[in-house]
Amino acid sequence: MKLRLQRPAKLWFALWLALPLVSCPAPTTMTSARSTNQAVARVLVFSKTAGFRHDSIPDGITAVRQLGQQNGFDVETTEDASAFNDANLSRFQAIVFLSTTGDILNDAQQAALERYQRNGGGFVGVHSATDTEYGWAWYGGLVGAYFQTHPAVQRARLKIEDAAHPSTSMLPATWERTDEWYDFRQNPRGRVKVLASLDESSYSGGGMGTDHPISWCQIYGGGRSWYTAGGHTKESYGEPLFRQHLLGGIQFAAKLKDGACAALSVTSAASYRGESLAGESIASLFGAALATTTQAASATPLPTSLAGTSIRIKDSAGLERLAPLFFVSPTQINFLVPAGLSNGTGTLTVVKADATAPGTVAQLARVTPALFAANSNGQGAAAGLLLVRTGATEQYVPLAVNDAQTSTFVPNPLEISDTRSEYFLILFGTGIRGRTSLNAVQAELGGLLLPVSYAGAQPEFAGLDQINLSLPRTAAGRGEVELALTVEGVAANRLRLRLK
């Protein structure tokens, strides 16, 4: 059974495709709406450890507090991970992970940090923030790299690569200081904007070679991120230049000062998860200075250039194609992943009329299932319809309704108990059509396995997939339940429905 998309849903998706999916992240070079002497920002310092604990943490906390007092921002400190909830995190313009180690946040707390960052929050990582949460891939992207090893504490030379960024503008072109110098599991260059790098010839024990980034920044998941590997020693926090380096990073992350960090991040436009992208799926790319203005596609077939901006995607076999575009702005591009690309690591490059922005990488795969949420955030109430078929009569009921108190969509209580009627769920997603067979698609609602009658392309909108599920009357009365979809063993983001 393949059901046609009804008019209300048509209008919703047509409007969605022409608009940004989330609040656009602030560009990294801009005029700040708030200066340090006009309004007080708030910064949270988080120093929980589940591994090695640095004895310099108290010195770091003291330094950040003093910097806040001297530069117009309030500082709160905690090692209580329960602080990572939506209401509390929304109070802060930046969060500092000060020499954290190990697994320090549970799943719900991790999700809160992801939402905070997606809503334009700022992240600062200091020293062993890269020795934290190895099993959380999203965090690895946020902090930029994971710690590998280090030699003994010793003096070394740093090369400043960006003399304009607020965290490095005060530093000499060659900066010599003593610290514990980290090697990283993977060189982050190309995925972040490198601000400073180490000269391995100036100390012993370095293992990354001639290209050894040590401080960087980026736009990630909708917000700003800054990292420095310095700060192991207690003495670091008494050094005037290191304190200014740290201050600039905090000010950048909190949007109190600006710096050019043109790294890119790419996600599914439905789930906002960035593990991989499938051919003919809808994706979003976030960055800075991606286009000179905002423009949406006005006709089909979709153009490959809007406002002078294009996206080139090169696959693992070297095949390069231009991506059709839905929407471009200075900080976000919504695009269609071209068909026919080889699986594996792909390279995305933003091409503008005046220059080529730094690229990023993404894993390309045959299926990367993702479901659209009613709030366009990849979670909560599902976007879709309930088809009620009674004899020759069909009625379509939205799966979500607007809650006036919260101004958000919530699951619509669905009545499915009429014995005269048949019930079908119609869901919308992307990254699903590449499945090998319908048997490879599995859907569960509150643990109840649902028959899948269709899972593939929705022909009226580029990149949009549709999933039709039979909903038995025996599911009635379950209340709010979670919908879980897997395609060829790959799980989509989970959404929620409510059954009377």
Sequence and secondary structure as in RCSB ss.txt:
>XXXX:A:sequence
MKLRLQRPAKLWFALWLALPLVSCPAPTTMTSARSTNQAVARVLVFSKTAGFRHDSIPDGITAVRQLGQQNGFDV
ETTEDASAFNDANLSRFQAIVFLSTTGDILNDAQQAALERYQRNGGGFVGVHSATDTEYGWAWYGGLVGAYFQTH
PAVQRARLKIEDAAHPSTSMLPATWERTDEWYDFRQNPRGRVKVLASLDESSYSGGGMGTDHPISWCQIYGGGRS
WYTAGGHTKESYGEPLFRQHLLGGIQFAAKLKDGACAALSVTSAASYRGESLAGESIASLFGAALATTTQAASAT
PLPTSLAGTSIRIKDSAGLERLAPLFFVSPTQINFLVPAGLSNGTGTLTVVKADATAPGTVAQLARVTPALFAAN
SNGQGAAAGLLLVRTGATEQYVPLAVNDAQTSTFVPNPLEISDTRSEYFLILFGTGIRGRTSLNAVQAELGGLLL
PVSYAGAQPEFAGLDQINLSLPRTAAGRGEVELALTVEGVAANRLRLRLK
>XXXX:A:secstr
      HHHHHHHHHHHTS SS     SSS  SS TTTS EEEEEE  BSS   TTHHHHHHHHHHHHHHHTEEE
EEE  GGG SHHHHTT SEEEEES BB    HHHHHHHHHHHHTT EEEEEGGGGGB TT HHHHHHH   EEE 
  SEEEEEEES SSSTTTTTS SEEEEEE   EESS  BTTBEEEEEEEGGGSS   STT  EEEEEEEETTEEE
EEES   SGGGGG HHHHHHHHHHHHHHTTSS       EEEETTT   S EETT EEEEE SSS SS EE  SS
S  S BTTBEEEEE TTS EEE  EEEE SSEEEEE  TT  SEEEEEEEE SS B   EEEEEES   EE BTT
SSSSSBB EEEEEEETTEEEEEESEEEETTTTEEEE EE    TT EEEEEEEEES TT S GGGEEEEETTEEE
 EEEEEE TTSTT EEEEEE  GGGTT EEEEEEEEETTEE   EEEEE 
